[in-house]
Amino acid sequence: MPSLLGIDNGLTVTKAALFDIDGTELAVARRRVPQSIPRPRHVERDMDGLWRATAQAIAQALALSGRPASDILGVAATAHGDGLYLLDGDRRPLGPGILSLDSRAGPIVEAFDTSGVSQAALSLTGQVPHASAPSALLAWIAANEPERFSRIAHVLACKDWLRFCLTGTLGTDRTEASTSFTDVATQGYSRDALDLYGLGTLFGALAPIAHSAEIVGAVTPQAAAATGLQAGTPVAAGLHDVTASALGIGGHREGVAAIVAGTYSINETVSAKPRTDARWFCRNAVAPGRWNAMAISPASTANYDWFLDTLCAGEQAAALAAGRSIHDLLGREIDAALARPSTLLFHPYLFGSPHGPAASASFLGLHGWHDRGDMLRAVLEGIAFNHRVHVDALADGFAFDEIRLTGGGSRNPAFAQMFADVLGRPVGVAAVDEAAAWGAARCAAVGVGAQGSLDDGDERPVATYRPDAARSQAYDRRFALHSRIAQVLTAHWPEIEALAGEEILSR
């Protein structure tokens, strides 16, 4: 029976998922990929280690499926966007890969902002630079590691490195190419964009661009030996994971806003014309002549995960030992908290925010009678409120009458209903667990001719959550207060951060 392989590499886990042609999941395997934080704000990973972990996941997925590797029609990868994966002239990793959680280039971005580079970049490339953008990271390397900078021969994204390991070919796709250096009007690389950042010498190092569904190589004998795949299996170019997730839930099309509630708060919609605004990135969509407006901040369910890891470690261990889900265990506490009034608000800025790098997280309105359920409710509300900040911004520039939700939180009906109530719009959750991997697999399917076009919608069932009018009105009031408090705190967050440099001497 024919099948497809989609690879999805996130910030901590790499996954391999096998699907039938219709998207039915056959098997999925995961491997953790350790992060390295050699010093503050540097978040990296070993590139060879990433490939080994991915190869192991592929081999396990094949074993779990019980199907021969010869059944696989095609392969494609997706992975975390932005960040940086560099090769030297011998096509070997030039230092560790840099993840999109890295913030070492924050001062570089501040200099771009004050010098007018950011505003010029918005006009030319459709987006302002941020700390983990290739533009900012390459500028940081040029300023701080000139010897390494001089040896850069190939500038890749994470999924492009996995493609190289599979096929031995170098390149990227349209969605990934637009993270820093494409002209928003032409959708192709721009020398002016590189010059804007002082990176003009790297034009020849940029990866050649292919359509996401274009077959760009085949599994090499070396990759086959490492993964169990059949040598010669076609490999498509793949795509940025934000776009892959939207594609996997049928949300990468005009008139739809796709939301990914994961480590990052991802909110995106496709348009037929480029429209730029500092509140979103205007990047290439999969199809030529289409653009993907993405409003993003690292302020989504990573906050919930932090709460569980930090304040519910014992319960997590007990749930694991009992074969139960920690989410089911805590669900009763959250449901009870939702059924009673609460003054508690949470700003989910543990790892970043839409309000600049100085913002930090906080509980407000906390009293002695609140319990853990109240705090969990506030965390989930804060996450939904942060997504609303971005969705409201997109609604200022684009028309959409449908919202699709994916990410870990979407599997919880109460959380999905909260999104509908907070956004005041119907929210659909597609029947797919591994949305990004399926989005990548669809690229392989189209590339080998097993599916007609990526423009075709995914017709699998969608569970629709409709807003409750009374709850939406209540959330409107809470969201307005949440937003006003964030504006007031903007002036104080730098002062709070400055406290980290003060020493309190004991007597």
C-alpha positions as CSV (number, residue, x, y, z in Angstrom):
1,M,0.0,0.0,0.0
2,P,1.4,3.4,-0.9
3,S,2.4,5.8,1.9
4,L,4.1,9.1,2.5
5,L,6.7,10.2,5.1
6,G,6.6,13.6,6.7
7,I,9.4,14.8,9.0
8,D,8.7,17.5,11.5
9,N,11.5,18.9,13.5
10,G,10.6,21.3,16.4
11,L,12.7,23.0,19.0
12,T,13.1,20.0,21.3
13,V,11.7,17.0,19.4
14,T,12.1,15.6,15.9
15,K,9.3,13.4,14.5
16,A,8.8,11.1,11.6
17,A,5.2,10.3,10.6
18,L,3.9,7.8,8.0
19,F,0.6,8.5,6.4
20,D,-1.7,6.8,3.9
21,I,-2.4,8.9,0.8
22,D,-5.6,10.2,2.3
23,G,-3.7,11.5,5.4
24,T,-4.6,8.6,7.8
25,E,-1.7,8.4,10.3
26,L,0.0,5.0,10.2
27,A,2.8,5.5,12.6
28,V,4.8,8.3,14.3
29,A,8.1,8.2,16.2
30,R,9.8,10.9,18.2
31,R,13.3,11.6,19.4
32,R,14.4,14.4,21.7
33,V,17.1,16.7,20.3
34,P,19.0,18.3,23.2
35,Q,19.4,22.0,23.2
36,S,22.7,23.6,24.2
37,I,22.7,27.0,26.0
38,P,26.5,27.7,26.3
39,R,25.8,31.2,27.7
40,P,22.7,33.4,28.2
41,R,20.6,34.0,25.1
42,H,22.5,31.4,23.0
43,V,20.2,28.5,22.2
44,E,21.9,25.9,19.9
45,R,21.9,22.3,18.8
46,D,24.5,19.9,17.3
47,M,23.6,19.5,13.6
48,D,25.0,16.0,13.2
49,G,23.1,15.0,16.4
50,L,19.9,16.4,14.9
51,W,20.3,14.2,11.8
52,R,21.1,11.1,13.9
53,A,18.0,11.6,16.0
54,T,15.9,12.2,12.9
55,A,17.3,9.0,11.2
56,Q,16.4,7.0,14.3
57,A,12.9,8.4,14.4
58,I,12.4,7.5,10.7
59,A,13.7,3.9,11.3
60,Q,11.3,3.5,14.3
61,A,8.3,4.9,12.4
62,L,9.0,2.3,9.6
63,A,9.2,-0.5,12.2
64,L,6.0,0.6,13.9
65,S,4.1,0.8,10.7
66,G,4.9,-2.8,9.8
67,R,5.1,-1.7,6.1
68,P,8.1,-2.1,3.8
69,A,10.1,1.1,3.0
70,S,9.3,0.4,-0.7
71,D,5.7,1.5,0.0
72,I,6.8,5.0,0.6
73,L,6.2,7.2,-2.5
74,G,7.9,10.3,-1.3
75,V,9.4,12.2,1.6
76,A,9.5,15.8,2.7
77,A,10.6,17.6,5.8
78,T,9.4,20.7,7.7
79,A,11.1,22.2,10.7
80,H,11.3,25.3,13.0
81,G,11.6,28.5,11.0
82,D,14.2,31.2,11.3
83,G,17.3,30.4,13.2
84,L,20.4,29.5,11.2
85,Y,22.2,26.3,10.0
86,L,25.5,27.1,8.2
87,L,27.8,24.9,6.1
88,D,31.4,25.6,5.1
89,G,33.0,25.0,1.7
90,D,33.2,21.3,2.4
91,R,29.5,21.1,3.1
92,R,30.1,20.4,6.8
93,P,28.4,22.2,9.7
94,L,30.0,25.5,10.5
95,G,29.3,25.5,14.2
96,P,26.1,24.4,15.9
97,G,22.7,25.1,14.5
98,I,21.0,28.2,16.0
99,L,17.4,27.8,17.1
100,S,14.6,30.3,16.8
101,L,14.6,30.7,20.6
102,D,18.1,32.3,20.4
103,S,18.2,36.0,21.4
104,R,21.9,36.8,21.2
105,A,21.2,39.3,18.4
106,G,18.9,41.5,20.4
107,P,21.3,44.4,20.5
108,I,21.8,44.0,16.8
109,V,18.0,44.4,16.3
110,E,17.9,47.4,18.6
111,A,20.6,49.0,16.4
112,F,18.6,48.2,13.3
113,D,15.6,49.9,14.9
114,T,17.4,53.1,15.8
115,S,19.3,53.4,12.6
116,G,16.2,53.1,10.3
117,V,17.2,49.7,8.9
118,S,14.1,48.0,10.4
119,Q,11.8,50.4,8.7
120,A,13.6,50.1,5.4
121,A,13.5,46.3,5.8
122,L,9.7,46.4,6.3
123,S,9.3,48.2,3.0
124,L,11.7,46.0,1.0
125,T,11.2,42.6,2.5
126,G,7.8,42.8,4.1
127,Q,9.0,42.4,7.7
128,V,11.1,43.9,10.4
129,P,14.1,41.9,11.6
130,H,13.9,40.1,15.0
131,A,16.5,38.5,17.2
132,S,16.3,35.0,15.7
133,A,15.9,36.1,12.1
134,P,18.8,35.0,9.7
135,S,19.5,38.6,9.0
136,A,20.1,39.5,12.6
137,L,22.0,36.3,13.4
138,L,24.3,36.6,10.4
139,A,25.0,40.3,11.3
140,W,25.8,39.1,14.9
141,I,28.3,36.5,13.5
142,A,29.9,39.1,11.3
143,A,30.4,41.4,14.2
144,N,31.4,38.8,16.9
145,E,32.8,35.8,15.0
146,P,34.5,37.2,11.9
147,E,36.5,34.1,11.2
148,R,33.4,31.9,11.2
149,F,31.6,34.5,9.0
150,S,34.4,34.4,6.4
151,R,34.0,30.6,6.1
152,I,30.2,30.6,5.4
153,A,29.5,28.8,2.1
154,H,25.9,27.8,2.5
155,V,23.1,29.5,4.5
156,L,20.3,27.0,5.3
157,A,17.3,26.6,7.5
158,C,16.7,23.5,9.7
159,K,14.6,21.5,7.3
160,D,17.1,22.3,4.5
161,W,19.8,20.6,6.6
162,L,17.7,17.5,6.9
163,R,17.0,17.6,3.2
164,F,20.7,17.7,2.6
165,C,21.3,14.8,4.9
166,L,18.7,12.8,3.0
167,T,19.7,13.7,-0.5
168,G,23.0,15.4,-0.7
169,T,21.4,18.4,-2.5
170,L,21.4,22.0,-1.2
171,G,18.4,24.3,-1.5
172,T,15.4,25.7,0.2
173,D,11.7,26.5,-0.7
174,R,9.8,29.7,-1.2
175,T,8.4,29.9,2.3
176,E,11.7,29.5,4.0
177,A,13.6,31.7,1.6
178,S,11.4,34.7,2.6
179,T,12.5,34.8,6.3
180,S,14.9,37.7,5.6
181,F,16.3,38.3,2.2
182,T,13.5,38.3,-0.4
183,D,11.9,41.3,-2.1
184,V,8.3,41.3,-0.9
185,A,7.1,42.4,-4.4
186,T,9.1,39.9,-6.6
187,Q,9.2,37.1,-4.0
188,G,12.8,36.4,-5.0
189,Y,16.2,37.1,-3.3
190,S,17.2,40.7,-3.2
191,R,20.8,41.9,-3.2
192,D,19.5,45.2,-1.7
193,A,18.1,43.3,1.3
194,L,21.5,41.7,2.0
195,D,23.2,45.1,1.6
196,L,20.7,46.6,4.0
197,Y,22.0,44.4,6.7
198,G,25.7,44.7,5.7
199,L,25.7,41.1,4.4
200,G,26.2,41.6,0.7
201,T,29.0,39.2,0.4
202,L,26.7,36.3,1.3
203,F,24.4,36.5,-1.8
204,G,26.1,33.5,-3.4
205,A,25.7,31.5,-0.2
206,L,21.9,31.7,-0.2
207,A,20.2,28.4,-0.9
208,P,18.5,28.0,-4.3
209,I,14.7,28.3,-4.2
210,A,12.3,25.5,-5.2
211,H,8.5,25.1,-4.9
212,S,7.7,23.2,-1.7
213,A,6.3,20.3,-3.7
214,E,9.1,20.1,-6.2
215,I,11.1,16.9,-6.1
216,V,14.7,18.1,-5.4
217,G,16.5,14.8,-4.9
218,A,16.3,11.2,-3.8
219,V,17.3,9.3,-0.7
220,T,21.0,8.5,-1.0
221,P,22.5,5.1,-0.1
222,Q,24.1,6.6,3.0
223,A,20.8,8.0,4.2
224,A,19.0,4.8,3.4
225,A,21.5,2.9,5.6
226,A,20.9,5.3,8.4
227,T,17.1,5.4,8.2
228,G,15.9,2.2,6.7
229,L,14.4,4.1,3.8
230,Q,14.8,2.8,0.2
231,A,17.6,4.5,-1.7
232,G,16.2,6.4,-4.6
233,T,12.9,7.4,-2.8
234,P,11.9,10.9,-4.1
235,V,12.3,13.9,-1.7
236,A,10.4,17.1,-2.0
237,A,11.7,20.5,-1.0
238,G,9.3,20.8,2.0
239,L,8.4,24.0,3.8
240,H,8.6,26.2,6.9
241,D,6.8,24.6,9.8
242,V,4.4,27.5,10.3
243,T,3.1,27.1,6.8
244,A,3.2,23.3,7.0
245,S,0.9,23.3,10.0
246,A,-1.6,25.5,8.2
247,L,-1.4,23.3,5.1
248,G,-1.9,20.2,7.3
249,I,-5.2,21.5,8.7
250,G,-6.6,22.9,5.5
251,G,-5.9,26.5,6.6
252,H,-3.3,27.7,4.1
253,R,-5.7,29.5,1.8
254,E,-7.4,32.9,1.5
255,G,-10.3,33.6,3.8
256,V,-9.0,31.4,6.6
257,A,-6.9,32.4,9.6
258,A,-4.8,29.5,10.9
259,I,-3.7,29.4,14.5
260,V,-0.9,27.2,15.9
261,A,-0.9,27.1,19.7
262,G,2.5,25.7,20.3
263,T,5.8,27.0,21.7
264,Y,5.1,30.1,19.6
265,S,1.8,31.9,19.2
266,I,1.4,31.5,15.4
267,N,-1.4,33.3,13.6
268,E,-1.5,33.5,9.8
269,T,-3.6,34.1,6.7
270,V,-3.0,34.0,3.0
271,S,-3.5,36.9,0.7
272,A,-3.4,37.6,-3.0
273,K,-1.6,40.9,-2.5
274,P,1.3,41.8,-0.3
275,R,0.4,44.0,2.6
276,T,3.0,45.1,5.1
277,D,2.7,46.1,8.7
278,A,5.1,46.0,11.6
279,R,2.6,43.8,13.4
280,W,3.1,40.8,11.1
281,F,5.6,39.3,8.7
282,C,4.6,39.4,5.0
283,R,6.3,36.3,3.7
284,N,5.9,34.0,0.7
285,A,3.0,31.5,0.7
286,V,3.5,28.2,-1.1
287,A,2.0,29.3,-4.4
288,P,3.6,32.1,-6.5
289,G,1.7,35.3,-6.3
290,R,0.4,34.5,-2.8
291,W,1.7,35.9,0.4
292,N,1.4,34.6,4.0
293,A,0.9,37.2,6.7
294,M,2.1,35.8,10.0
295,A,1.7,37.5,13.4
296,I,3.9,35.7,15.8
297,S,5.3,35.8,19.3
298,P,6.9,33.2,21.6
299,A,4.0,33.4,24.0
300,S,1.7,30.4,23.7
301,T,1.5,27.0,25.3
302,A,5.2,27.0,26.3
303,N,3.8,29.0,29.3
304,Y,1.5,26.1,30.2
305,D,4.3,23.6,29.8
306,W,6.5,25.7,32.1
307,F,3.7,25.8,34.7
308,L,3.5,22.0,34.6
309,D,7.2,21.4,34.7
310,T,7.8,23.9,37.6
311,L,4.7,23.6,39.8
312,C,3.2,20.2,38.9
313,A,6.3,18.0,38.7
314,G,5.0,15.5,41.2
315,E,1.7,15.1,39.5
316,Q,3.4,14.7,36.1
317,A,5.5,11.8,37.5
318,A,2.5,10.2,39.1
319,A,0.4,10.5,35.9
320,L,3.3,9.0,33.9
321,A,3.6,6.1,36.3
322,A,-0.1,5.5,36.2
323,G,-0.3,5.7,32.4
324,R,-2.6,8.8,32.6
325,S,-2.4,12.2,31.0
326,I,-1.4,15.1,33.2
327,H,-3.8,17.2,31.1
328,D,-6.7,14.9,32.1
329,L,-5.7,14.9,35.7
330,L,-5.6,18.7,35.9
331,G,-8.7,19.2,33.7
332,R,-11.0,18.9,36.6
333,E,-9.2,21.7,38.5
334,I,-9.4,23.9,35.4
335,D,-13.1,23.2,34.8
336,A,-13.9,24.0,38.4
337,A,-11.9,27.3,38.1
338,L,-13.8,28.2,35.0
339,A,-17.1,27.8,36.8
340,R,-16.3,30.5,39.3
341,P,-15.4,34.2,39.1
342,S,-11.8,35.1,39.3
343,T,-9.7,38.3,39.5
344,L,-6.6,36.4,38.3
345,L,-4.9,37.5,35.1
346,F,-1.7,36.2,33.6
347,H,0.5,37.8,30.9
348,P,2.2,34.8,29.1
349,Y,5.6,36.4,28.5
350,L,7.9,33.8,30.0
351,F,9.9,33.5,26.7
352,G,8.9,36.6,24.8
353,S,6.0,38.8,23.9
354,P,4.5,41.1,21.2
355,H,5.7,44.0,23.4
356,G,9.4,43.8,22.9
357,P,12.2,41.8,24.5
358,A,12.0,43.4,27.9
359,A,8.5,42.1,28.7
360,S,8.2,39.5,31.4
361,A,5.4,37.3,32.6
362,S,3.2,38.0,35.7
363,F,0.2,36.9,37.7
364,L,-2.0,39.9,38.7
365,G,-5.1,39.8,40.9
366,L,-3.7,36.9,42.9
367,H,-5.3,36.3,46.4
368,G,-4.9,33.8,49.1
369,W,-8.1,32.0,48.3
370,H,-7.0,31.2,44.7
371,D,-5.7,27.7,44.1
372,R,-3.7,26.0,41.4
373,G,-6.8,25.6,39.2
374,D,-7.3,29.3,39.2
375,M,-3.7,29.8,38.2
376,L,-4.0,27.3,35.4
377,R,-7.1,28.9,34.1
378,A,-5.3,32.3,34.1
379,V,-2.4,30.8,32.2
380,L,-4.7,29.3,29.5
381,E,-6.7,32.6,29.3
382,G,-3.5,34.6,28.9
383,I,-2.4,32.3,26.1
384,A,-5.7,32.8,24.3
385,F,-5.6,36.6,24.9
386,N,-2.1,36.7,23.3
387,H,-3.4,34.9,20.2
388,R,-6.2,37.4,20.1
389,V,-3.7,40.3,20.0
390,H,-2.3,38.8,16.8
391,V,-5.7,37.8,15.3
392,D,-7.1,41.2,15.9
393,A,-4.1,42.7,14.1
394,L,-4.5,40.5,11.1
395,A,-8.2,41.3,11.0
396,D,-7.2,45.0,10.5
397,G,-5.5,44.0,7.2
398,F,-7.2,40.9,5.9
399,A,-10.7,39.4,5.6
400,F,-11.2,35.9,6.9
401,D,-14.4,34.2,7.9
402,E,-13.0,30.9,9.2
403,I,-10.4,30.1,11.9
404,R,-8.6,26.8,12.1
405,L,-6.7,25.8,15.3
406,T,-3.9,23.3,15.8
407,G,-1.2,22.6,18.3
408,G,-1.2,20.7,21.6
409,G,-3.8,22.9,23.1
410,S,-6.3,22.2,20.3
411,R,-6.8,18.6,21.5
412,N,-8.5,19.8,24.7
413,P,-12.1,20.7,23.9
414,A,-12.3,23.1,26.8
415,F,-9.2,25.0,25.5
416,A,-10.6,25.0,21.9
417,Q,-13.9,26.4,23.3
418,M,-12.0,29.1,25.2
419,F,-10.4,30.2,21.9
420,A,-13.8,30.5,20.3
421,D,-15.1,32.5,23.2
422,V,-12.1,34.8,23.5
423,L,-11.9,35.4,19.7
424,G,-15.7,35.7,19.4
425,R,-15.5,33.6,16.2
426,P,-16.2,29.9,15.3
427,V,-13.0,27.9,15.6
428,G,-12.5,24.6,13.7
429,V,-10.1,21.8,14.8
430,A,-9.2,19.4,12.0
431,A,-9.0,15.7,12.7
432,V,-5.2,15.5,12.4
433,D,-2.7,15.1,15.2
434,E,0.5,15.7,13.3
435,A,-0.5,18.7,11.3
436,A,3.0,19.9,10.3
437,A,4.2,16.4,9.4
438,W,1.1,15.9,7.2
439,G,1.6,19.3,5.6
440,A,5.1,18.2,4.6
441,A,3.9,14.8,3.5
442,R,1.4,16.5,1.2
443,C,4.3,18.3,-0.5
444,A,5.8,14.9,-1.3
445,A,2.4,13.6,-2.5
446,V,2.0,16.4,-4.9
447,G,5.6,16.1,-6.0
448,V,5.2,12.5,-7.0
449,G,1.8,13.0,-8.6
450,A,-0.2,11.2,-5.9
451,Q,-2.2,14.3,-5.2
452,G,-3.3,17.1,-7.6
453,S,-2.3,20.3,-5.9
454,L,-1.5,21.9,-2.6
455,D,-4.2,24.4,-3.3
456,D,-6.8,21.6,-2.9
457,G,-8.4,21.7,0.5
458,D,-8.0,18.9,3.1
459,E,-11.5,17.4,3.4
460,R,-11.1,15.6,6.6
461,P,-13.7,16.3,9.4
462,V,-13.4,19.5,11.4
463,A,-14.9,19.9,14.9
464,T,-16.3,23.4,15.1
465,Y,-16.5,25.3,18.4
466,R,-18.9,28.3,18.4
467,P,-18.6,31.2,20.8
468,D,-21.0,31.6,23.6
469,A,-22.3,35.2,23.6
470,A,-22.3,35.7,27.3
471,R,-18.8,34.2,27.8
472,S,-17.5,36.2,24.8
473,Q,-18.7,39.5,26.4
474,A,-17.1,38.6,29.7
475,Y,-13.8,37.7,27.9
476,D,-14.0,41.0,26.0
477,R,-13.9,42.8,29.3
478,R,-11.0,40.7,30.7
479,F,-9.1,41.0,27.4
480,A,-9.4,44.8,27.4
481,L,-8.1,45.0,31.0
482,H,-5.3,42.5,30.1
483,S,-4.3,44.7,27.2
484,R,-4.4,48.0,29.2
485,I,-2.2,46.5,31.9
486,A,0.4,45.3,29.3
487,Q,0.5,48.9,27.9
488,V,1.1,50.3,31.4
489,L,3.8,47.8,32.2
490,T,5.7,48.6,29.0
491,A,7.3,51.5,30.7
492,H,8.3,49.4,33.7
493,W,9.5,46.1,32.2
494,P,13.0,47.6,31.4
495,E,13.3,48.6,35.1
496,I,12.3,45.2,36.2
497,E,14.9,43.6,33.9
498,A,17.5,46.0,35.3
499,L,17.0,44.4,38.8
500,A,18.9,41.4,37.5
501,G,22.1,43.5,37.5
502,E,21.7,44.6,41.1
503,E,23.4,42.7,44.0
504,I,21.7,42.6,47.4
505,L,24.4,42.1,50.0
506,S,23.5,40.2,53.1
507,R,24.7,41.7,56.4
